[in-house]
Amino acid sequence: MEIRVLGCYGGELPGYRVSSFVVDGKLLLDAGAVTSVLRLSEQLRIEAILVTHTHLDHIRDIPFLAANLLGERTAHPIHIVSTRPIIEGIKAHLFNDALWPDFTVLPSAESPVLKFMAIEPMVEVPVQDFTIRAIPVNHTVPAVGYIVHRGKSSMVYTGDTGPTERIWEEANLLPDLKAVLVETSFPNRMRAVAESSGHLTPMMLKRELKKLRGKEVPVLLVHMKPQHLEVLQREVDRWPRPGVTFSQPGKRYRF
């Protein structure tokens, strides 16, 4: 699998885009930064978007992507994939014809740009050429991470999470795990903020990674708050673990 980083930060400043990753050119993990990075021809290749939760930095570009593809994409819709509470939140608060047009019925109900696909947590589901599972994680709103499998490779994407258990338990069962994308948002001095907002600090991350028993796979850190990036890098460097790196916008990782 190839993971291309479109945006990897937990906030936005010039040169720092929010969360969005494209797998093998056609599967999006969240959609905070899509249309400002991908050319229209690349946007047309997107088949599905796995949404971890409803916070704006993870869904912001879905409306702009839909608008760009109106009249351009005629074969089949892009599937917006997540658990039912998350799908219902997107329907109610985003594609409600008040904040943005409902692109699940545009240009027509028979041939829309977008289609919602509600899935059950923990259940393996085929999505195009991939097999995916949504794993509940601990955040301030209903949220999931994803296990994504294709061919002989699996990857884990936590999305936004505080300390959690189930996604690590499931990761330990994967014989073909090739990479983990895990969030690290705040420096250690802001632990109280991280705990109250459902995020991780480097010290909290260290404890989370210990739950990956015997899995020495590459770990890409995501969702760093850009104003704290230098401190986060220093704090992670204090406890070197092989294979832990900060993801970089524009970079492609192959596993």
C-alpha positions, 0 to 999 in steps of 0.5 A: 500500500502507498499512503500519501500525506495530504495533510497531517496536522491538528490545526492549520497555519500557512504550510500546515494542512489538517488531516487527510491521507490517500491510500493507493490513490483512491481511498481517503482516510479523513478529508480535511485537506483534499481539494487544495492538494489534489488535482482534479484528475486525482480527485476523480480517482477517489472511490471512498472516504473513511471518516473517523468522526465529525469534527471539521478538520476531518470532514472539511473538504468533502463539500468542496470535493463534491462540488468539484466533481458535480458534472465531472463524475458520472460512473458512480458516487464517492462513498462516505463510509463510517458508523451510523452515528457519524454518518447521521452527524454529517447528514444533520450538520453538513449536507443539510441544504442550509450549510451546504447542498445535499450532494447525495441527491445531486445532480439527481437522487438516481445518480448522486455525487456522494453516497453514505455507507453506514457500517457496524463497528468491528465488522469487516467490510469490503470497500472497493479493492480494500477490506476495512474495519471501524474500531471505536476509539476514545474521543469527545464525540463518537469516533473510530479508527480503521484497519485497512487491508489490501493484498498482503498488507494491513495498516492501522489509522487511529484518527483522533483518540485519547488512551484506548484499548480495542484498536491495539488489541485488534492490531496485535492480531494482524499477521500482515500489519505494515504500518500504524498512523497514530495521533500525537497532538499536545506537548507533555505540559498540556496533558490535562488539555489532551485528556479533556479533549480526547488526544495524546501527548508524547508521554501518553503515546509512549504508553499506547505504543507499549500495547503493540506487543511485539509489533515492530512496525513503522509508526507515523505520527499525525495530528500534531498541533503545528504551534507545538511541533518543535516541542513535540519533536523534542519530547518524542526524541527523548524516548527513541523507539525504532520506526517512529517518525513524524509524518510529513505533508506531501510525502508518500510512504510505501508498505 
